[in-house]
């Protein structure tokens, strides 16, 4: 499967480095060692020793150097072999691939493509889902056995909520004046907004946790900003009707979807709220609620769908010619945009190879 490479992916949250200072994670099919150096900067390089392909993460760490647990080759933060306890000196070919890595908004952003094209200004803006005055933030991450595009589809879809999520489904009959609206705005070839709005909405269970004093006349909004290939901002909330979304509970969520490989996905999430921000019980409840919702509801469902797609002969959704609903419009547009970006990138790579061959 082809992945878009010359973009920023989330490699994890910065808090994951607070313990050992390093970890390994598969990203786009490559095993990557992510670490914080002694000077505080972050770095990333291949986790695979080029001698017998052992995992460096299981070896010793000496300052900013990592020692292979199999035969003792030692590599520095630039991926160069600087030590060999065996005969023969340092092999010239013992060099590890390194990756641009940037720490921003509590996340670690990795560039898996051409390092020369890694521009930090291309990292999508998630400042509104980060720690700031008047807001509280909880974060976490999960892993699911499904292709990342299925996870993106799920996050852009509002209509499944009533059927899959007990904490988010309506607990009362929808009133006669209930109204659901959806619209799409494509900002560029790499960004799209999918807007959802539910007017005159009945309450749902989790609202008792985030806004226990909510009035009866409420509306929900659920706006998703997608940045290629799977970095999504969830701008959502429940507010009082007629207040232009001002009075109520507001959340800003980062939903950062990173392929581990073709059939497995990392889901890094954060949720910022502007109500009851000093309540540790709400922090714990939200963290457990989001984790459980994805692990046992969304994640489990998309994994089931992926398994059944395989029985039909393909892991590619569109090749199976699925029945489409009006609510699928945003997800389908995103899929088409992503495929266009991948095709463009592959064409550029092919042209560059031809140019190199032609010039000898």
C-alpha positions as CSV (number, residue, x, y, z in Angstrom):
1,X,0.0,0.0,0.0
2,X,1.3,3.5,-0.9
3,X,1.4,6.0,1.9
4,X,1.8,9.8,1.6
5,X,5.3,10.4,2.9
6,X,6.2,14.1,2.5
7,X,3.9,15.2,5.3
8,X,4.0,15.3,9.1
9,X,2.7,12.4,11.1
10,X,2.3,12.2,14.8
11,X,4.9,9.8,16.2
12,X,3.5,10.1,19.8
13,X,3.0,12.5,22.7
14,X,5.9,14.2,24.4
15,X,4.8,12.8,27.8
16,X,5.7,9.3,26.6
17,X,9.4,10.3,26.9
18,X,9.1,11.3,30.6
19,X,10.0,7.8,31.8
20,X,12.9,6.1,29.9
21,X,13.3,9.0,27.5
22,X,12.9,6.8,24.4
23,X,10.5,4.3,22.8
24,X,10.2,2.4,19.5
25,X,7.1,2.5,17.3
26,X,6.2,1.2,13.8
27,X,5.2,4.0,11.5
28,X,4.4,3.5,7.8
29,X,5.9,0.0,8.1
30,X,9.2,1.3,9.5
31,X,10.4,0.6,13.1
32,X,11.4,4.0,14.5
33,X,13.3,4.8,17.7
34,X,12.1,8.1,19.2
35,X,14.1,9.7,22.0
36,X,14.9,12.9,23.9
37,X,18.6,13.8,23.9
38,X,20.5,15.0,26.9
39,X,20.2,18.6,25.7
40,X,16.4,18.3,25.7
41,X,15.9,18.1,21.9
42,X,14.0,15.2,20.4
43,X,15.3,12.9,17.7
44,X,14.3,9.9,15.7
45,X,16.2,7.2,13.8
46,X,15.8,3.6,12.6
47,X,15.3,1.1,15.4
48,X,16.8,-1.6,13.3
49,X,20.5,-2.5,13.6
50,X,21.9,-3.0,10.1
51,X,24.0,-6.0,11.2
52,X,21.5,-8.6,12.1
53,X,18.4,-6.3,12.3
54,X,18.0,-6.5,16.0
55,X,15.9,-3.8,17.8
56,X,18.0,-1.1,19.3
57,X,15.3,-0.2,21.8
58,X,16.1,-3.4,23.7
59,X,19.7,-2.5,24.2
60,X,21.6,-0.2,26.5
61,X,21.5,3.5,26.2
62,X,24.6,5.5,26.9
63,X,23.8,9.2,26.9
64,X,22.6,9.9,23.4
65,X,24.0,6.6,22.1
66,X,22.2,3.3,21.7
67,X,23.9,-0.1,21.9
68,X,22.6,-3.1,19.9
69,X,21.6,-5.8,22.3
70,X,22.8,-8.6,19.9
71,X,26.4,-7.8,19.0
72,X,27.1,-4.5,20.7
73,X,27.4,-2.0,17.8
74,X,26.9,1.5,19.2
75,X,25.1,4.3,17.3
76,X,24.9,8.0,18.1
77,X,22.0,10.3,17.6
78,X,22.9,11.1,14.0
79,X,22.6,7.3,13.2
80,X,26.4,6.8,12.8
81,X,28.1,3.7,14.3
82,X,30.7,5.0,16.8
83,X,31.6,1.7,18.5
84,X,32.2,-1.9,17.7
85,X,33.4,-4.2,20.5
86,X,34.1,-7.0,18.0
87,X,36.9,-7.4,15.5
88,X,37.2,-5.4,12.3
89,X,36.6,-1.9,13.5
90,X,33.6,0.2,12.6
91,X,31.8,-0.9,9.4
92,X,31.4,2.0,6.9
93,X,27.9,0.8,6.0
94,X,26.7,0.8,9.6
95,X,24.6,3.9,9.3
96,X,21.0,4.3,10.4
97,X,18.3,6.3,8.7
98,X,17.3,9.4,10.6
99,X,14.0,11.3,10.5
100,X,13.2,15.0,11.1
101,X,11.3,15.2,14.4
102,X,9.6,18.3,15.9
103,X,8.0,18.7,19.3
104,X,5.0,21.0,19.1
105,X,1.7,21.3,21.0
106,X,2.6,18.4,23.2
107,X,3.0,16.1,20.2
108,X,6.1,14.7,18.4
109,X,5.8,15.2,14.6
110,X,7.8,13.0,12.3
111,X,8.6,13.4,8.6
112,X,8.9,10.0,6.9
113,X,9.7,11.3,3.4
114,X,12.5,13.3,1.9
115,X,14.2,15.1,4.8
116,X,15.1,18.1,2.5
117,X,11.4,18.8,2.1
118,X,10.6,18.8,5.9
119,X,9.1,22.2,6.6
120,X,7.9,22.8,10.1
121,X,5.5,25.5,8.9
122,X,3.5,22.6,7.3
123,X,2.6,21.1,10.6
124,X,-1.2,21.6,11.1
125,X,-2.2,24.0,13.8
126,X,-3.4,22.2,16.9
127,X,-2.7,25.1,19.4
128,X,-6.3,25.2,20.3
129,X,-6.2,21.6,21.6
130,X,-3.1,22.2,23.7
131,X,-2.6,23.6,27.2
132,X,-3.7,27.2,27.5
133,X,-5.3,29.5,30.0
134,X,-8.9,28.7,30.8
135,X,-8.7,25.2,29.3
136,X,-8.0,21.7,30.6
137,X,-6.4,19.0,28.5
138,X,-6.3,15.2,28.7
139,X,-4.4,13.0,26.2
140,X,-3.9,9.4,25.3
141,X,-3.3,7.0,22.5
142,X,-4.6,3.6,21.2
143,X,-3.8,1.0,18.6
144,X,-6.3,-0.7,16.4
145,X,-6.1,-3.5,13.8
146,X,-7.5,-1.6,10.8
147,X,-6.3,0.5,8.0
148,X,-5.9,4.2,8.9
149,X,-8.4,5.4,6.3
150,X,-11.2,3.4,8.1
151,X,-10.3,5.2,11.3
152,X,-10.4,8.6,9.5
153,X,-13.8,7.6,8.0
154,X,-15.1,6.8,11.5
155,X,-14.0,10.1,13.0
156,X,-15.6,12.1,10.2
157,X,-18.9,10.3,10.6
158,X,-21.5,11.7,13.1
159,X,-24.4,9.4,12.3
160,X,-22.9,6.2,13.8
161,X,-22.8,7.9,17.3
162,X,-26.5,7.2,18.0
163,X,-26.0,3.5,17.4
164,X,-22.5,2.7,18.7
165,X,-21.8,5.0,21.6
166,X,-24.0,4.8,24.8
167,X,-22.4,7.8,26.4
168,X,-23.1,10.0,23.3
169,X,-26.4,8.8,22.1
170,X,-29.7,10.6,22.7
171,X,-31.5,9.3,25.8
172,X,-34.8,10.9,24.9
173,X,-36.9,11.1,21.8
174,X,-35.9,13.8,19.4
175,X,-38.4,16.7,19.5
176,X,-40.4,17.6,16.3
177,X,-38.2,20.6,15.7
178,X,-34.9,18.6,15.8
179,X,-32.8,19.4,12.8
180,X,-29.5,18.0,11.6
181,X,-27.3,19.9,9.1
182,X,-24.1,19.0,7.3
183,X,-21.9,20.9,4.9
184,X,-18.3,20.6,3.5
185,X,-15.7,23.2,2.8
186,X,-12.5,22.2,0.9
187,X,-9.9,24.8,1.9
188,X,-7.0,23.4,-0.2
189,X,-5.8,20.2,-1.7
190,X,-4.6,19.1,1.7
191,X,-7.3,20.5,4.0
192,X,-11.1,20.1,4.4
193,X,-13.7,21.0,6.9
194,X,-16.8,18.8,7.5
195,X,-19.4,20.7,9.5
196,X,-22.2,19.0,11.5
197,X,-24.9,20.7,13.6
198,X,-27.8,19.3,15.6
199,X,-30.4,21.9,16.5
200,X,-33.0,21.4,19.4
201,X,-31.2,18.4,20.5
202,X,-32.1,16.1,23.4
203,X,-29.4,15.5,26.0
204,X,-26.9,12.6,26.1
205,X,-25.2,10.9,29.1
206,X,-21.7,12.4,28.9
207,X,-23.2,15.9,29.0
208,X,-24.0,15.3,32.7
209,X,-20.2,15.1,33.3
210,X,-19.1,18.0,31.2
211,X,-22.1,20.4,31.7
212,X,-24.3,19.2,34.5
213,X,-26.4,22.4,34.5
214,X,-27.2,22.4,30.8
215,X,-30.6,23.9,29.9
216,X,-33.3,22.1,28.0
217,X,-32.8,24.1,24.8
218,X,-29.5,22.9,23.5
219,X,-27.7,22.3,20.2
220,X,-24.6,20.2,19.3
221,X,-21.9,21.1,16.8
222,X,-19.3,18.7,15.6
223,X,-17.0,20.3,13.1
224,X,-14.0,18.3,11.8
225,X,-10.9,19.8,10.1
226,X,-8.9,17.2,8.2
227,X,-5.3,17.8,7.2
228,X,-3.7,15.2,5.0
229,X,-3.3,12.4,5.5
230,X,-5.0,11.9,8.9
231,X,-4.5,14.8,11.3
232,X,-7.9,15.9,12.4
233,X,-9.1,18.7,14.7
234,X,-12.5,18.1,16.3
235,X,-14.1,21.5,17.1
236,X,-17.2,20.4,19.0
237,X,-19.5,21.4,21.8
238,X,-23.0,21.6,23.3
239,X,-24.4,25.1,23.6
240,X,-27.7,26.9,24.4
241,X,-29.8,27.6,21.4
242,X,-29.8,31.2,20.3
243,X,-26.4,32.1,21.8
244,X,-24.3,31.7,18.7
245,X,-22.5,28.8,20.3
246,X,-21.2,31.0,23.1
247,X,-23.0,29.7,26.2
248,X,-22.2,26.0,26.9
249,X,-19.5,23.4,26.9
250,X,-16.9,23.6,24.3
251,X,-14.2,21.1,23.3
252,X,-11.2,21.1,21.0
253,X,-9.8,17.7,20.2
254,X,-6.7,16.6,18.3
255,X,-7.3,13.2,16.6
256,X,-3.9,12.3,15.0
257,X,-4.1,9.2,12.9
258,X,-0.8,7.5,12.0
259,X,-0.5,4.3,10.0
260,X,1.6,1.7,11.7
261,X,1.4,-0.4,8.5
262,X,-1.3,-1.2,5.9
263,X,-3.5,-3.0,8.5
264,X,-2.7,-1.3,11.8
265,X,-3.2,2.2,13.0
266,X,-2.0,4.5,15.9
267,X,-4.7,6.9,17.2
268,X,-3.3,9.8,19.3
269,X,-5.9,11.9,20.8
270,X,-6.2,14.9,23.1
271,X,-9.3,16.7,24.4
272,X,-9.4,20.3,25.7
273,X,-12.4,21.8,27.4
274,X,-13.3,25.2,28.8
275,X,-15.8,24.1,31.6
276,X,-15.0,22.6,35.0
277,X,-11.4,22.8,34.1
278,X,-10.0,22.2,37.7
279,X,-11.9,19.0,38.3
280,X,-9.6,16.0,38.4
281,X,-12.5,13.6,38.4
282,X,-13.7,15.0,35.1
283,X,-10.2,14.6,33.7
284,X,-10.1,11.0,34.8
285,X,-13.6,10.3,33.5
286,X,-13.0,11.9,30.1
287,X,-9.7,10.0,29.7
288,X,-11.3,6.7,30.5
289,X,-14.4,7.6,28.5
290,X,-12.5,8.4,25.3
291,X,-10.2,5.4,25.7
292,X,-13.0,3.0,26.3
293,X,-15.1,4.5,23.5
294,X,-12.4,4.0,20.9
295,X,-11.0,0.7,22.2
296,X,-14.3,-1.1,22.8
297,X,-16.6,0.8,20.4
298,X,-15.0,2.6,17.4
299,X,-11.7,0.7,17.4
300,X,-13.4,-2.7,17.8
301,X,-16.0,-1.9,15.1
302,X,-13.5,-0.7,12.4
303,X,-11.4,-3.7,13.2
304,X,-14.4,-6.0,12.6
305,X,-15.2,-4.1,9.4
306,X,-11.6,-4.6,8.2
307,X,-11.7,-8.3,9.0
308,X,-14.9,-8.8,7.0
309,X,-13.6,-6.7,4.1
310,X,-10.8,-9.2,3.8
311,X,-13.3,-12.0,3.5
312,X,-14.7,-10.1,0.5
313,X,-11.3,-10.1,-1.1
314,X,-9.9,-6.6,-0.5
315,X,-8.7,-4.2,2.3
316,X,-9.5,-1.3,0.0
317,X,-12.9,0.1,0.8
318,X,-13.7,1.7,-2.5
319,X,-12.7,-1.4,-4.5
320,X,-15.6,-3.2,-2.8
321,X,-18.1,-0.7,-4.1
322,X,-19.8,0.1,-0.7
323,X,-23.3,1.5,-0.4
324,X,-22.9,5.2,0.3
325,X,-25.1,7.4,2.5
326,X,-25.4,11.2,2.4
327,X,-23.4,11.3,5.7
328,X,-20.4,9.7,3.9
329,X,-19.8,12.8,1.8
330,X,-17.0,14.2,3.9
331,X,-15.1,10.9,4.3
332,X,-15.4,10.1,0.6
333,X,-14.1,13.6,-0.4
334,X,-11.1,13.1,1.9
335,X,-10.4,9.7,0.4
336,X,-10.3,11.2,-3.1
337,X,-8.1,14.1,-2.0
338,X,-5.7,11.7,-0.4
339,X,-5.5,9.4,-3.4
340,X,-4.8,12.5,-5.6
341,X,-2.0,13.6,-3.3
342,X,-0.4,10.1,-3.3
343,X,-0.6,9.9,-7.1
344,X,1.0,13.3,-7.4
345,X,3.8,12.4,-5.0
346,X,4.5,9.1,-6.8
347,X,4.6,10.9,-10.2
348,X,7.1,13.4,-8.8
349,X,9.3,10.6,-7.4
350,X,9.2,8.8,-10.7
351,X,10.1,11.9,-12.6
352,X,13.0,12.6,-10.3
353,X,14.3,9.0,-10.8
354,X,14.1,9.4,-14.5
355,X,16.0,12.7,-14.3
356,X,18.8,11.0,-12.2
357,X,19.0,8.1,-14.7
358,X,19.1,10.5,-17.7
359,X,22.0,12.6,-16.2
360,X,23.9,9.4,-15.3
